[in-house]
Amino acid sequence: MPRDDSHLPKALQGLRIPLIASPLFIISVPELVIAQCKAGIVGSFPALNAREAEGEHPLLDTWLTQIREELDRHNQANPDRPAAPYAVNQIVHRSNGRLDRDLEICAKHDVPIWITSLGARVEVNEAAHSCGGIVLHDVINNTFARKAIEKGADGLVAVAAGAGGHAGAQSPFALMREIREWFDGPVALSGAIATGESLLAARALGADLGYTGSPFIATDEANADQGYKDMIVGSGAEDIVYSSLFTGVWGNYLKGSVEAAGMDPQNLPTADASSMNFGQDREKPKAWKTIWGSGQGIGAIKSVGPAGDIVDRMEAEYLAAGQKLAAEFA
Ligand SMILES: Cc1cc2nc3c(=O)[nH]c(=O)nc-3n(C[C@H](O)[C@H](O)[C@H](O)COP(=O)(O)O)c2cc1C
């Protein structure tokens, strides 16, 4: 029986598997987003990844044109397996001085899916709705989830424990249950979803979609050092450390990169949230550039390859796991 996704907004319907490739700071560039969309899942990138030199034409505008043209070409050549829509991530934090400009550019390009993080704001949701887009807001607990929906987001990304980058500390079992008690709109669940089995588990918890980031770091199309890709392949859940030191927000990082920077991952001090800064002037590009973010799910990643291979594998696992469970209930 085909998956019934008719309750979801149009932009989230008809995906090959119910999965969003999450935005990754520095790493998600058009090449990766295009590969993810062509493979049939939502591809995404943070608007802040498109950085031009002062006085130059906004790179975000160029990227959005490139993505649209490439996906249109794919759709004309492959009408039987059209590309999935793409999403742009906006960091809604006071230190992001480009936000208003980036919202305008995204509205001009009719960006279909907007993912917002680190702050829920009515104007951002209005900008998305003005061009027919939908907004999924990234939250780590039920309180933030309620605020996001009150301010006009259409859906949520529930970031549970074990997710890469800035991550929550709550079990996905607890978080999904609390959100589903009052919200029946679109929810994507995030946190160490690296296999089709974990994607199926997310669906069983009531999520409409999974939301996967770290596995896509170890791909040919990712804008990441070879050493970073190799460390993803060579690491597992035990090699992840949860710390607030690097950005002021709690997040998951590769222990190996912390050690390589001369620090002891077992004894990291905590930092306060006021040290968060997404402006061009930030002094600590260390987080993300030399301290490498990753979620706990990377034990499933055995090699570096094309992004499409991850989608192929997860689809095969998802279908097999679903059939196995369905047999128990037949
Ligand atoms: C290296 C890295 C960079 C990230 N950058 C962003 C970002 O710029 N914006 C954002 O909303 N989330 C960001 N995230 C979080 C992801 O979007 C997502 O929540 C997470 O990757 C999901 O967990 P997983 O990596 O275990 O699949 C980042 C995660 C990683 C690992």
The ligand as an SDF file (V2000), in Angstrom:
LIG
                    3D

 31 33  0  0  0  0  0  0  0  0999 V2000
   28.1180   19.8560   11.2980 C   0  0  0  0  0  0  0  0  0  0  0  0
   26.7050   20.2260   11.5610 C   0  0  0  0  0  0  0  0  0  0  0  0
   26.2660   21.4970   11.2490 C   0  0  0  0  0  0  0  0  0  0  0  0
   24.9340   21.8530   11.4900 C   0  0  0  0  0  0  0  0  0  0  0  0
   24.5140   23.1050   11.1240 N   0  0  0  0  0  0  0  0  0  0  0  0
   23.2050   23.4510   11.2850 C   0  0  0  0  0  0  0  0  0  0  0  0
   22.7360   24.7200   10.8420 C   0  0  0  0  0  0  0  0  0  0  0  0
   23.4580   25.5440   10.2920 O   0  0  0  0  0  0  0  0  0  0  0  0
   21.4230   25.0140   11.0360 N   0  0  0  0  0  0  0  0  0  0  0  0
   20.5680   24.1210   11.6320 C   0  0  0  0  0  0  0  0  0  0  0  0
   19.3820   24.4190   11.7770 O   0  0  0  0  0  0  0  0  0  0  0  0
   20.9920   22.9160   12.0610 N   0  0  0  0  0  0  0  0  0  0  0  0
   22.2890   22.5670   11.8820 C   0  0  0  0  0  0  0  0  0  0  0  0
   22.7240   21.3240   12.3030 N   0  0  0  0  0  0  0  0  0  0  0  0
   21.7670   20.4010   12.9120 C   0  0  0  0  0  0  0  0  0  0  0  0
   21.1140   19.5550   11.8380 C   0  0  0  0  0  0  0  0  0  0  0  0
   20.3220   20.3650   11.0110 O   0  0  0  0  0  0  0  0  0  0  0  0
   20.2530   18.3960   12.4080 C   0  0  0  0  0  0  0  0  0  0  0  0
   19.4540   18.8150   13.4540 O   0  0  0  0  0  0  0  0  0  0  0  0
   21.1100   17.2640   12.8620 C   0  0  0  0  0  0  0  0  0  0  0  0
   22.1510   17.0700   11.9680 O   0  0  0  0  0  0  0  0  0  0  0  0
   20.3010   15.9970   12.9420 C   0  0  0  0  0  0  0  0  0  0  0  0
   20.9860   15.0050   13.6400 O   0  0  0  0  0  0  0  0  0  0  0  0
   21.9370   13.9200   12.9520 P   0  0  0  0  0  0  0  0  0  0  0  0
   23.1560   14.6770   12.5240 O   0  0  0  0  0  0  0  0  0  0  0  0
   22.1820   12.9730   14.0510 O   0  0  0  0  0  0  0  0  0  0  0  0
   21.2260   13.3480   11.7840 O   0  0  0  0  0  0  0  0  0  0  0  0
   24.0430   20.9310   12.0750 C   0  0  0  0  0  0  0  0  0  0  0  0
   24.5040   19.6510   12.3900 C   0  0  0  0  0  0  0  0  0  0  0  0
   25.8110   19.2800   12.1270 C   0  0  0  0  0  0  0  0  0  0  0  0
   26.2660   17.9010   12.4240 C   0  0  0  0  0  0  0  0  0  0  0  0
  1  2  1  0
  2  3  1  0
  2 30  2  0
  3  4  2  0
  4  5  1  0
  4 28  1  0
  5  6  2  0
  6  7  1  0
  6 13  1  0
  7  8  2  0
  7  9  1  0
  9 10  1  0
 10 11  2  0
 10 12  1  0
 12 13  2  0
 13 14  1  0
 14 15  1  0
 14 28  1  0
 15 16  1  0
 16 17  1  0
 16 18  1  0
 18 19  1  0
 18 20  1  0
 20 21  1  0
 20 22  1  0
 22 23  1  0
 23 24  1  0
 24 25  2  0
 24 26  1  0
 24 27  1  0
 28 29  2  0
 29 30  1  0
 30 31  1  0
M  END
$$$$
